Amino acid sequence: MLVVISCKEENTECTVLRGFFPNSKDPSVVLYANDTPIDTVYLDKDKNFIFNLKIKESQLYNFETKGKFKYVFIEPNDSLVVYANAYNFDESISPELRDPIYSSILDISPMFTLGQMDSLRNFIKRYIPKPDITNIMESIEHGKLRPSKSLQDSILKMLKGNKEFVLIDDQKVEFEQIKKAALDAIKNNQKTVYIVRGGPGTGKSVVAINLLAECIHNGYMAQYITSNAAPRNVYSAMLQQGYKKSEIKALFQSSGTFHTRKKNELQIAIVDEAHRLRKKSGMFQNQGEDQVKEIINASIFSVFFIDRNQRVTFNDTGTIDKIRNFAQEQNSLIYEGVLESQFRCNGSDGYLAWIDNVLQIAETANYDGFEGDYDFKIFDNPHDMYDAIKAKNKINNKSRVLAGYCWDWPKEGRTTSLVKDIQIPEHNFGISWNLGNSDTYAIDPDSINEAGCIHTTQGLEFEYVGVIIGDDLRYENGKLIVDITKRAKTDQSIKGIKKLLEENPDKAQRIADEIVKNTYRTLMTRGQKGCYIYCTNKELSNYFKLAYNHQLSYTYNEPQVVLAEQPLAADKTSSNTTK
C-alpha cells in the first residue's frame, strides 16, 4: 500500500520527500531519477526517512527499499509525505498515521484500515442515503479501477484537453517517462527511440492518444501512426465535429507514408500497433526500405507501442529487435518500458492468461480458469450467439460480431448486408462481411448486421464481441490444429506462405501457427465486458468448454499446422477482391 500526501510550501528552497516504512527490514532507502540512483538515506529508529532535493523541473522519481520500488511524481518546491507498506495494512501500525502532522488532511479525507469496515460503511452512508441493500461494500472491495468509456468515444474530448481517462498504475508511469524522454530529445536535438511492450487491453492506445493530446496542446509537432487503417478511420470520424479534415489528416498518419519523409522533419512520432509495421510500403509492397527504419529516420523522437503476440499477417514484421537495431544504426538513445495493468476485459488478467494458454500461445499459471467478472460464453448455435450480441448492442451500439477469415470477401454486393458472405449451412446461418462502402465499421449504427474481421477491428474495442471461430482452427485427436488451407482465398494475410513453404517449411509452419492463433487472440480480447464464441468445429467447442469448466487434463503441445493444399471453406466462385 502507498499513501502520498502533497503540500505546497511557500518560499521553500528545496523539495522535501519524507516518509516512513513501518515494516521495512532494510536500513536504507535509495532514490532514483530516470532509473539512475541519485541519493541514499538511512531509516531512523522509528523507520522514518527524509530526502532534501534541489530540482528545477517536474519529474517522476522512484525509491527502493528491500527490492521493492515505489513511484512518485515530484514538482519543484513540493513537500511530500509518503507512507509505504510492503505487507498487508494492519490496524496495529495505523497509530503512526494518526500523528498530528496528518490531521488536517485526514479530517477532509479520512483513511480506513483493515478492521474498520463499520467505520467506512458509516462514512459512505453520509453520501449514499439509501440503505446498503445492494452489498455496496462488497462491490467496492472487489471492484477494479478502470475506465467505463471506450477510446473511440472519448478521443475528441481528450484532444480538446479533457481528462477522459485517468491513467492508472504503470500507464501513468510510462506516460510520464515517455513525455520526459520526448521533451529531452527535442530540447537536446537527440534522436531517441522509446519501446513500450504491452498485451491486449493494457492501455497502449490510451497512453498513445494521451501523449498525442499532451504534445499538441504544448505546441509540439506530433503524429499518431498506425499501419492498420481501422483505428485511424474511426478516430478521424469521431473528430470531424471538432476539427477540419486537413487538421485530422495532419494528426493521424499511415506508416506507409514515411518513405517520402526527410530526416527529422517530425518532432514526435507515436506509433501504435507497431507489430503491424511492414518491411515495404505501397500497394505492391515495393516502396521504401523498412517502415521501422523510415519512422525513426523521419522523427527526432519516436515511441513504439508493441505486442509481439498480435502479429496477424505474413507481412507484419514489426519486432522489438528490429526497432532496437534500426535505432542503434541511427545513433539513437533507446528506452524501454512495459504496460501490464489490465484496462480491457473487465480488468481480468486471468482471462488473458487463460486465452494465451487455451490457444497454446504461451503456457501460463491460469489455465484452470479466470475470475468470473468477465462475461465469457460458448454457444452451440450461431443464431443464439448472434441474438445475444444484438441484445447487448441495443443498449448503446457497442457490441459486434467478429469472425476468422475463413470465408471470401467478394466484390459484388458490398453495399448491402442482404448478401450473406459467411455461411454455416448446418445451422442455416448467414451474415455479411462488413460492407465496402464504409471504413468505420466499429461505430456505424447498422454494422450489427455485419461481421467484422481482424483488419477492421484490431486496435479498436467494444463492450461485447461475438467471435465466430472458423475451420482454420480445430481440435483433433487431443491436439489443437491450425489449418491455414481453410483460410479464404481472398485473404492477403497469408500471401507468401506458399513460397515460404517451399523454401523453409519449418518457418512457414511457425508463421502460420502464429498468424491464426494471434488472430483469434486479438478478436477474443476486443470486448471490454464480455466475449461470446461459436466454433464451426464441434471438437474445438468442447475443448473450450472443458477448459472453461476446469475439466481438462492439459498438455502443452508443439504447433500442429496443416499447410498442404485442401479444399477451401470459402466459395470457389467468389471474385478475387482482397481484404
Secondary structure, 3 states (H helix, E strand, C coil): CEEEEEEECCCCCCEEEEEECCCCCCCEEEEEECCEEEEEEECCCCCEEEEEECCCCCEEEEEEECCEEEEEEECCCEEEEEEECCCCCCHHHHHHHHCHHHHHHHHHCCCCCCCCHHHHHHHHHCCCCCCCCCCHHHHHHHCCCCCCCCHHHHHHHHHCCCCCCCCCCHHHHHHHHHHHHHHHHHHHCCCEEEEEEECCCCCHHHHHHHHHHHHHHCCCCEEEEECCHHHHHHHHHHHCCCCCHHHHHHHEEEHHHHHHCCCCCEEEEEECCHHHCCCCECCCCCECCCHHHHHHHHEEEEEEEECHHHCCCCCCCCCHHHHHHHHHHCCCEEEEEEECCCCCHHHCHHHHHHHHHHCCCCCCCCCCCCCCCCEEEEECCHHHHHHHHHHHHHHHCCEEEEECCCCCCCCCCCCCCCCCCEEEHHHCEEEEECCCCCCCCCCCCCHHHEEECHHHHCCCCEEEEEEEECCCEEEECCEEEEEHHHCCCCCHHHCCHHHHHHHCHHHHHHHHHHHHHHHHHHHCCCEEEEEEEEECCHHHHHHHHHHHCCCCCCCCCCCEEECCCCCCCCCCCCCCCCC
